[in-house]
């Protein structure tokens, strides 16, 4: 029966509109839902399935630099592991087999300190009643192992909660028994090829921790040092006018004066031989004396030493001081210093500060040691492990070096050699663990030679040249460090670690280089771990028959933990069937002197090649003001708190929205911004899903039949696909995900979706325009889910399964979709750039009308568009322009015509699509609809 006019007037057409329909919620509720996704992946054994389906593919190996198993994760850990995870996942989805074995660094001083703190804690289980030295070494090592195991397990779960995909069941740790055996095997390779030697050399030494430190274990902080100017009276002068003169030195380490054995000068420096005529009040100079000071530094010396009137008798080159010999500044104060002190040329002497003369203590500086060795100077051991003076520092024995300056001042004053004293605030090396200042101290240590027959330095520099660096400046940074570094000191005087499992012949002082003994040690370590070295009878067990343990020293030093982590490639890659060298090493920029450096030297020394093909470095994490995070400032952002409040996907998005090559900032406001960016991306996914409800393959429109607007979207996909694939190839992700976000927010939500809403909601199911749009939405959904999957690992999975609900399915089992090259159309893109530019101009006019109250919405407008025939934007019909501008009507005119650009559209408003058209009201059955909506409603039988 036909509807009556009364019935039609009351018709509600809302049910005939194809509104978005999806189960994908607007709110992510990530803190609650992410653990559910993790549980699902665990249940599906997703990692194992991914490895199985990837067999036969090209391998991609990002070898994991091991974090330290000591405490919960901090935000720097999150940055590092998320970036690694994104790169691994992208490589996997780009068609490779990206097996990833996470690992941990478990030995070393920080864990020892934690156990010692437990011993000292009066409220702890030992009630402060234990001392490390009183605890059997195997018991102490067992406590260290238990501590590291606890934190390894905690960190593993926290990394998994971040959404990091990896072989967590097959993780590696440097304290695994097989790892300890492999590390000893690597030490043995250096022993056998002759590069490992024991020598007396100055090393960075921590008096607090009583151990040598590597450069990577040093931080530089401001420190107030006492300074000293002292006379070295010439005993033997190369020229008559120098007889009786004194050379003046300046030092920021007065405690090294007892170890002085020479003075260095610069051969090309101009020195002033000056006669002191008068002195200022409080000066320690003496009128009538003659001094030698570098001429460029004389003005500053006058102030520092309170020098008054003086006469420069002549200026001489440093080379004229050859053969000069001085007295020690403490000679006469204590008979132990009555020995000659030669003046020697040193190319390290400059006129940047001081006096142009450098006092040389061979036991307390690299330059000092090298100069002393070149000239046969003795190397006195003046300082004990704890920083106190030995008997080789007569008059100071037992005094701590950091408390010795007043005593040295007094001794110099008593000897008549004090010129001046002061204080200086400067950057000084500190232990990164104890935060206490360190010293240079010559002690017997084990070294790996950089320039022996193995030519480690030369080969390492060549390997650096052949490595791909992201960013490229990393090449120069690590290259300069390798070029200038001394031999590698690998010994530490601690208990928790892998011992340098070497025996030394007491008669010859030579290390035992017997492959049979080394293999015996390695086999024992593989079964029992490094503890085997500390068990009773170990020496006899490993030396075997025919050798008397009494004839050998069993070395008890442990190896530098940087050697341990640097050798992980040697057991992680082969033990997991992964190729060597690794494709990529990725860590913070500080690792140019740390893990990158030690890994390079270790692998060069044992394999002759670098363990990596590429090296990527990221910056550090600062607060929102660019300050370093600290508990005292209250500006620490903990990843655990971020995940609890926002979810891991927000943290992952923060990482990838930044340029990780630079320092990153984070804080409450930045996280809010990331949450807003996430909301926009999620809304785009939700809109896609809602408008793909019921989409079937037979709806698909061939590319050649698509409207230009749809083909423009597909062109944009070719550009984004190229960006994603290039980043997966070269690891440079800067700007990729901001570009994807901008595509979602600007190209899609604010443009394409906005235009096509009318067709998707109101066109009939068989409409070519609607089918074309849904064809492109299908491609958009597949591409965006895949491109977002490496970063928004939980959200991409949710968006994928919302459309393809498969109990065993996952976006993470798929590859990046193929985007045909034929979709690329630069000419079309240029044309639509002009259309969008023109659109912005017209929408500005529409907005003015709205503000003036002339129209309410853009659909109440009619636009008059004026084009010259040759204008690039002059390609659309009036109906197409109406769609693009989201107005009800458009009239096209020549460029010369005048009149309003926007006016009120004539006609009535369609109750279904809301367009204002003259045709509304012409239908007898549906008088409130336009012709298009009438046809759709009739087809629905409504």
Secondary structure, DSSP 8 states (H G I E B T S, - for coil): ----HHHHHT---GGGS-----SS-SS--HHHHHHHHHHHHHHHTHHHHHHHHTTTS-B--EE---EESSSS--HHHHHHHHHHHHHHHHHHHTT-B-----EEE--SHHHHHHHHHHHH-TTSTTTT---GGGS-HHHHHHHHHHHHHHHHHHHHHHHHHTT--S-STT-EETTSHHHHHHHHHHHHHHHHTT-EEEEEEEEEEETTTTEEE-GGGEEEEEEEEEEEEEEEEEEE-SSGGGTT-EEEEEES-GGGGGG--EEEE-TT-EEEEEEE--B-TT----TT-EEEEEGGGHHHHHHHTTB-SEEEEEEEEGGGGTT-EEE-TTTTT-GGG-SEEEEEE-TT--SSSTTSEEEE-TTS-HHHHHHHHHTT------B-TTSBB-TTSTTTTT-BGGG-HHHHHHHHHHHT-EEEEEEEEEEEEEETTT--B-EEEEEEEEEE-SSSTT-HHHHHHHHHHHSEEESTHHHHHHHHHHHH--SEE-EE--SSS-B---EEETTT--B---HHHHHHHHHHHHHH-GGGGGSTTHHHHHH-TT--GGGEEE---EE-HHHHHHTTHHHHHHHTT--SSEEEEEEEGGGGTTHHHHHHHHHHHHHSS-SEEEEEEE--EE-TTS-B--TTTT----HHHHHHHT-HHHHHHHHHTS-TTS-EE-SHHHHHHHHHHHHHHHHHHHHHHHHTTT--GGG---GGGS-HHHHHHHHHHHHHHHHHHHHHHH---TTHHHHHHHIIIIIIIIIIHHHHHHHHHHS-TT-HHHHHHHHHHHHHHHHHHHHHHTTSHHHHHHHHHHHS--TT--GGGS------GGG--HHHHHHHHHHHHHHHHHHHHHHHHHHHTS-SSGGGEEEEEEE-TT-TTTTS-HHHHHHHHT-SEEEEEETT--S-SEEE--SEE-TTT--EETTTT--SS-TTS-HHHHHHHHHHT-
